[in-house]
Amino acid sequence: MMNLEEFIENKINTYAQDIIDKGDKYDQLSLGEISFYMSLRSVLKGTATKQDIGLMDAVNDTLQALEIIETDETFYKK
């Protein structure tokens, strides 16, 4: 099983390659994906900006509201 850090790095690399290989059609989609995974990586490494933390809080709050995770859980710490 791949750990979260490896998963994130693979995702960033995949979407960066999509920008190179697939051109304009995938630029915005790939940028959104890369932005999320870069923020998540920064949070995990302890180098997050306030924007990174806010994004992860929003995702976490949404998962809690949908009852995918418990109210006292954090999705990236599971």
C-alpha positions in Angstrom: 0.0 0.0 0.0 1.3 3.4 -1.0 1.7 6.0 1.8 0.1 9.4 1.6 3.3 11.2 0.7 4.0 8.9 -2.2 0.4 9.2 -3.4 0.7 13.0 -3.3 4.0 13.1 -5.2 2.6 10.7 -7.8 -0.5 12.9 -8.3 1.6 16.1 -8.7 3.9 14.4 -11.2 1.0 12.9 -13.2 -0.9 16.2 -13.5 2.3 18.1 -14.3 2.9 15.7 -17.1 -0.7 16.1 -18.3 0.0 19.8 -18.7 3.0 19.0 -20.8 1.4 16.2 -22.9 -2.2 17.2 -23.2 -2.0 20.9 -23.8 -4.7 23.5 -23.3 -7.6 21.2 -22.7 -6.1 19.9 -19.4 -4.3 22.9 -18.1 -6.9 24.2 -15.8 -8.0 20.8 -14.6 -4.4 19.8 -13.9 -3.7 23.1 -12.2 -6.6 22.6 -9.8 -5.4 19.1 -8.9 -1.8 20.2 -8.5 -2.8 23.1 -6.3 -4.7 20.9 -4.0 -2.0 18.3 -3.7 0.7 20.9 -3.2 -1.3 22.4 -0.4 -1.8 19.0 1.2 1.9 18.3 0.9 2.8 21.6 2.5 0.4 20.9 5.4 1.9 17.5 5.9 5.5 18.9 5.8 4.7 21.7 8.2 5.4 24.4 5.7 1.8 25.4 4.9 0.6 28.9 4.2 -2.6 30.1 5.8 -4.3 29.5 2.4 -3.1 25.9 2.4 -4.5 25.4 5.9 -7.8 27.0 4.9 -8.1 24.7 1.9 -7.5 21.6 4.0 -9.9 22.9 6.7 -12.6 23.4 4.0 -12.1 19.8 2.7 -12.1 18.4 6.2 -15.3 20.3 7.2 -17.0 19.0 4.1 -16.1 15.4 4.8 -17.3 15.9 8.4 -20.6 17.4 7.2 -21.1 14.4 4.9 -20.3 12.1 7.8 -17.4 10.5 5.9 -15.2 11.2 8.8 -16.0 11.9 12.5 -16.2 15.4 13.8 -13.0 15.0 15.7 -11.0 13.5 12.8 -8.8 15.0 10.2 -8.8 13.3 6.8 -5.1 13.5 6.1 -4.2 12.1 9.6 -6.1 8.9 9.1 
